[in-house]
Amino acid sequence: MTEETPGFEEKPDVPSGAIPEDAEPQAAAPETAGTDSVEESGPAAPAGDVHDVQDLQDVALTAQLDQVRMALSERTADLQRLQAEYQNYRRRVERDRVTVKEIAVASLLTELLPTLDDIGRAREHGELVGGFKSVAESLETVAAKMGLQQFGKEGEPFDPTIHEALMHSYAPDVEETTCVAILQPGYRIGERTIRPARVAVAEPQPGATPAAKADEPEAKAPDEESGGPDEG
């Protein structure tokens, strides 16, 4: 019977080729690691595929650029159209403003026409004297500054667009319908007539020879100019 020595334990026999438990693991061989990384990344893409991808990207960028250019052209056209509409609006507003001003001035001066007629009649009768003359001249000056123009003179041809005939007669010394008397002068503002001239007109006498033609010597007959026909 074998006796056991106290304080010692028997260890199993370790084969000579076994790795001890306390030994550190060795690093993987570099050749193995490199081989695994190449296998994981996959095979390299062919050069032809890379060029095809680049061409597709260029086509996509060109299409996007064309769309941007088209959108820019449309926005530019919209801006130009909007600017033209704004300019037309400004001109229309300015024209309307001038028209409204002319209408307002014409309305005011139309109310003053009877007073101006009274001033004209007083001047014809020699009654425009003293302070009344000064006030009348000031009123006429203000009306002229506002654009009021008086028209209508004796002897001018009758024009139905600016004259209103209140009296009619015949005269042998006129060649056309003529204003022979101005009963009330006409007034205009610029090209706008606010009151036609009220006149008396005269027409040529029916069957009368115009004065200009009566003064002309009668044309001689061809026989008289040549001394008559030759006698043979």
C-alpha positions as CSV (number, residue, x, y, z in Angstrom):
1,M,0.0,0.0,0.0
2,T,1.4,3.4,-1.1
3,E,1.5,6.2,1.3
4,E,0.6,9.7,0.2
5,T,2.9,12.5,1.1
6,P,0.8,15.2,2.8
7,G,0.9,18.7,1.1
8,F,1.4,17.5,-2.4
9,E,-1.2,16.7,-5.1
10,E,-0.6,14.6,-8.0
11,K,-0.7,16.3,-11.4
12,P,-1.8,14.5,-14.5
13,D,0.8,13.8,-17.1
14,V,0.8,16.5,-19.8
15,P,1.7,15.4,-23.3
16,S,4.7,17.0,-24.7
17,G,2.8,18.6,-27.7
18,A,0.0,20.1,-25.6
19,I,-0.3,24.0,-25.0
20,P,-0.2,25.0,-21.4
21,E,-3.3,26.7,-20.0
22,D,-1.5,29.9,-19.0
23,A,0.1,30.4,-22.5
24,E,-1.0,33.5,-24.5
25,P,-2.8,33.0,-27.8
26,Q,-0.6,33.8,-30.8
27,A,-1.6,36.5,-33.4
28,A,-3.1,35.4,-36.6
29,A,-0.7,35.1,-39.4
30,P,-0.7,38.1,-41.7
31,E,-1.1,36.0,-44.7
32,T,-4.4,34.6,-43.4
33,A,-5.7,38.1,-42.4
34,G,-4.9,39.5,-45.8
35,T,-6.6,36.7,-47.6
36,D,-9.8,37.0,-45.6
37,S,-10.1,40.9,-46.2
38,V,-9.7,40.4,-50.0
39,E,-12.4,37.8,-50.0
40,E,-14.8,40.0,-47.9
41,S,-14.4,43.1,-50.2
42,G,-15.4,41.2,-53.2
43,P,-13.9,41.1,-56.7
44,A,-12.9,44.5,-58.4
45,A,-15.4,46.1,-60.9
46,P,-14.4,46.0,-64.5
47,A,-13.2,49.3,-66.2
48,G,-16.1,49.2,-68.7
49,D,-18.7,49.3,-66.0
50,V,-17.1,52.3,-64.4
51,H,-17.3,54.3,-67.6
52,D,-20.9,53.3,-68.1
53,V,-21.8,54.6,-64.7
54,Q,-20.0,57.9,-65.4
55,D,-21.9,58.3,-68.7
56,L,-25.2,57.7,-66.9
57,Q,-24.3,60.4,-64.3
58,D,-23.4,62.8,-67.1
59,V,-26.7,62.2,-68.9
60,A,-28.6,62.8,-65.6
61,L,-26.7,66.0,-64.9
62,T,-27.4,67.3,-68.5
63,A,-31.1,66.6,-68.1
64,Q,-31.2,68.4,-64.8
65,L,-29.3,71.4,-66.4
66,D,-31.8,71.5,-69.3
67,Q,-34.7,71.6,-66.8
68,V,-33.1,74.4,-64.8
69,R,-32.5,76.4,-68.1
70,M,-36.1,75.8,-69.1
71,A,-37.4,77.0,-65.7
72,L,-35.2,80.0,-65.9
73,S,-36.5,80.9,-69.3
74,E,-40.1,80.6,-68.1
75,R,-39.4,82.8,-65.1
76,T,-37.6,85.4,-67.2
77,A,-40.6,85.5,-69.6
78,D,-43.0,85.8,-66.7
79,L,-40.9,88.7,-65.3
80,Q,-40.8,90.5,-68.6
81,R,-44.6,90.1,-69.0
82,L,-45.2,91.4,-65.5
83,Q,-42.9,94.4,-66.1
84,A,-44.7,95.2,-69.4
85,E,-48.1,95.0,-67.6
86,Y,-46.8,97.3,-64.9
87,Q,-45.6,99.8,-67.4
88,N,-49.0,99.7,-69.2
89,Y,-50.7,100.1,-65.8
90,R,-48.6,103.2,-65.0
91,R,-49.4,104.8,-68.4
92,R,-53.1,104.0,-68.0
93,V,-53.2,105.5,-64.5
94,E,-51.3,108.6,-65.7
95,R,-53.6,109.1,-68.7
96,D,-56.7,108.6,-66.4
97,R,-55.3,111.2,-64.0
98,V,-54.8,113.7,-66.7
99,T,-58.3,113.0,-68.1
100,V,-59.9,113.5,-64.7
101,K,-58.0,116.7,-64.2
102,E,-59.1,118.0,-67.5
103,I,-62.8,117.1,-66.8
104,A,-62.6,118.9,-63.4
105,V,-61.1,122.0,-64.9
106,A,-63.6,122.0,-67.8
107,S,-66.5,121.7,-65.4
108,L,-65.2,124.6,-63.3
109,L,-64.6,126.8,-66.4
110,T,-68.0,125.9,-67.9
111,E,-69.6,127.4,-64.8
112,L,-67.6,130.6,-65.4
113,L,-68.6,131.1,-69.1
114,P,-71.7,133.2,-68.3
115,T,-69.5,135.5,-66.2
116,L,-67.0,135.8,-69.0
117,D,-69.8,136.5,-71.5
118,D,-70.9,139.4,-69.2
119,I,-67.4,140.7,-69.1
120,G,-67.1,140.6,-72.9
121,R,-70.4,142.5,-73.4
122,A,-69.4,145.1,-70.8
123,R,-66.1,145.6,-72.7
124,E,-68.0,146.1,-76.0
125,H,-70.2,148.8,-74.5
126,G,-67.3,150.5,-72.7
127,E,-68.6,149.7,-69.2
128,L,-65.5,147.8,-68.2
129,V,-63.9,150.5,-66.0
130,G,-62.5,151.1,-62.5
131,G,-62.3,148.2,-60.1
132,F,-64.6,146.1,-62.1
133,K,-62.1,146.2,-65.0
134,S,-59.3,145.0,-62.7
135,V,-61.3,142.1,-61.3
136,A,-62.5,141.1,-64.8
137,E,-59.0,141.1,-66.2
138,S,-57.7,139.1,-63.2
139,L,-60.5,136.5,-63.8
140,E,-59.7,136.2,-67.5
141,T,-55.9,135.8,-66.7
142,V,-56.7,132.9,-64.2
143,A,-58.9,131.2,-66.8
144,A,-56.2,131.5,-69.4
145,K,-53.6,130.0,-67.0
146,M,-56.0,127.0,-66.6
147,G,-55.9,126.5,-70.3
148,L,-59.1,128.2,-71.4
149,Q,-58.9,129.5,-75.0
150,Q,-61.4,131.7,-76.8
151,F,-62.1,131.2,-80.5
152,G,-64.4,132.5,-83.2
153,K,-63.8,135.4,-85.5
154,E,-65.9,137.2,-88.2
155,G,-65.1,136.2,-91.7
156,E,-63.8,132.7,-91.0
157,P,-65.4,129.7,-92.8
158,F,-68.2,128.0,-91.0
159,D,-67.1,124.7,-89.3
160,P,-70.0,122.7,-87.8
161,T,-67.6,121.0,-85.4
162,I,-66.7,124.2,-83.6
163,H,-69.5,126.6,-84.7
164,E,-73.2,126.7,-83.9
165,A,-75.2,128.7,-86.4
166,L,-78.0,130.7,-84.8
167,M,-78.8,133.0,-87.8
168,H,-78.7,132.3,-91.5
169,S,-78.7,134.6,-94.5
170,Y,-77.4,135.0,-98.1
171,A,-74.8,137.3,-99.3
172,P,-73.5,138.0,-102.8
173,D,-69.9,138.7,-101.7
174,V,-69.1,135.3,-100.1
175,E,-67.9,132.2,-101.9
176,E,-68.7,129.7,-99.1
177,T,-70.7,129.5,-95.9
178,T,-69.0,132.1,-93.7
179,C,-69.4,133.4,-90.2
180,V,-70.5,137.0,-90.6
181,A,-71.1,137.7,-86.9
182,I,-70.0,136.2,-83.6
183,L,-72.9,136.2,-81.2
184,Q,-71.1,134.3,-78.5
185,P,-67.4,133.3,-78.6
186,G,-66.4,129.7,-78.3
187,Y,-64.1,128.2,-75.7
188,R,-61.8,125.2,-75.7
189,I,-59.3,123.6,-73.4
190,G,-56.5,122.1,-75.5
191,E,-58.2,120.1,-78.1
192,R,-61.4,119.8,-76.1
193,T,-64.2,122.2,-77.0
194,I,-66.3,123.1,-74.0
195,R,-68.6,125.4,-75.9
196,P,-68.9,126.0,-79.7
197,A,-68.9,129.6,-81.0
198,R,-72.5,130.8,-81.7
199,V,-72.5,132.7,-84.9
200,A,-74.6,134.1,-87.7
201,V,-73.7,132.7,-91.1
202,A,-74.1,133.8,-94.7
203,E,-74.2,131.6,-97.8
204,P,-73.6,132.6,-101.4
205,Q,-76.6,134.1,-103.2
206,P,-78.3,131.3,-105.2
207,G,-77.5,131.8,-108.9
208,A,-75.0,134.6,-108.2
209,T,-71.6,134.5,-109.8
210,P,-68.8,134.4,-107.2
211,A,-67.0,137.8,-107.0
212,A,-63.6,136.2,-107.9
213,K,-65.0,134.8,-111.1
214,A,-66.9,138.0,-112.0
215,D,-63.6,140.0,-111.9
216,E,-61.9,137.6,-114.4
217,P,-62.2,138.7,-118.0
218,E,-64.2,136.4,-120.2
219,A,-62.2,134.1,-122.3
220,K,-62.3,135.0,-126.0
221,A,-63.5,132.6,-128.5
222,P,-60.9,130.8,-130.6
223,D,-62.1,132.6,-133.8
224,E,-61.7,136.0,-132.1
225,E,-58.2,135.4,-130.9
226,S,-57.1,134.3,-134.4
227,G,-58.9,137.2,-136.2
228,G,-61.7,135.0,-137.6
229,P,-61.7,132.3,-140.2
230,D,-59.6,133.0,-143.4
231,E,-61.6,134.0,-146.4
232,G,-60.6,132.3,-149.6
